[in-house]
Amino acid sequence: MASNSDSIYNVLTYVKRHPDRVIFKPQEFTNVVTIGIPDTVKVANQDIYFPSDRLSVNLMTDDFLGEYGDLLDHFYELTKQTKPDYRDVWITTSHLKKEHLFLLDLSFE
């Protein structure tokens, strides 16, 4: 299942390491971070995790949260959330062909 993907982990790591190479969308919601990543960045299984012009939505598993909690915490700190913690993370992805971007949207619940 996509929610356990090393591809998602690798993209999140890329964004954390290279914030100057991505676009952070202004926050409309307090619990969401939306990021545009140039589609020139190599992504394994792109057609699965970043389908062209359609959304893929995944609830990340407890195993994913446990293994990559520190990385997810980094993105949680970018939200306007006032709660000290989250239980669930939804990751929405897409390839926006006209914009030449991969969409990465993290929603912390």
N, C-alpha and C positions, 0 to 999 in steps of 0.2 A: 504494500500500500504506500502511496505517495507520502503519507505523513511520517514515515520512518526513513525518508530518503537522505542519503549522503549528499545528494545534489542540493537539497534545501539548506543543509548545514554549510556546504561549501559557498553557496550564494550569500548566506548570512555572514559568514566569515569574511568574504570579499568586501561586503558593505562596511563591516566594522573596521577592516584594515585600510579601506580606501574611500572614506566618506567624501573626499574631494572629487571622486570620479562618478558619483551618483547624484541623483536629484531627490531631495527630500521635499515632498509635497507639504504645503502648510496644513497644519492640523485643524480638521473640522470637528473631530470627536476627541474626547479626553482619553480614550483607551486605545487609540489606533495610531500606528506609524505607517505611512505610505511612501514607498521609495520607487524611483525609476532608475533602472540599471541599463546602460547601453547594451544593445543586443549583439554587440561584438564580443562581449564577455562569453567565454566558453562555458557551457552548462551541459553536464552529462544528462542524457535522456530529456533533452529540451522539449520534445514533442509531448512528453508525459507531464512534465512539471511546469512548463510554460507554453500551453497550447495557444496557437495563433488566434487572436481576436475572439477568445472566449475565456471565461473564468474557470479556474480550478480551485476549489475550496477544500481545505483539509483541516480537521481537528487533530492537532498534534497529540500523539500518544503520551501516556505517563512515562514510558521509557524514554521517549525523545526529550521530554521536559526534564527528566532526571539526569540524562546524559549531557544535555546541552543547556542546563539551567543558567550557568554563568553567562553564556552568550545571549540567551533570551533576556536575562536581567539587564544587559546592556541596552537592549532596545526598549525594554519596559521603562527605563529611566528617561527615554526620549519622549514618552507620553506626558500628558498633562494630568495623569491619574493621581488622585490623592490617597487612594487606598494603598497600604504598604505592600500588598502582595496580589498575586493572581492565581487562579486555579487551572484555567484553560487558555490555550493559545490557538487561535484559528489563523491559518495562513492562506491567503488568497493570492494566486499567481496568474499571470497571463503574458503573452507576447503581443504587444501593441505594435503591429507591423508598420502602420503609417508613421508612427512616432519613433520607430527603431529603438524601442525600449522594452525591457522586461519589467512588468509590474510586480511588485512585492508589497503586500499589505498584511501587516500583523495586527491582530485584534486580541487584546488581553481581557479576559473575563474573570 
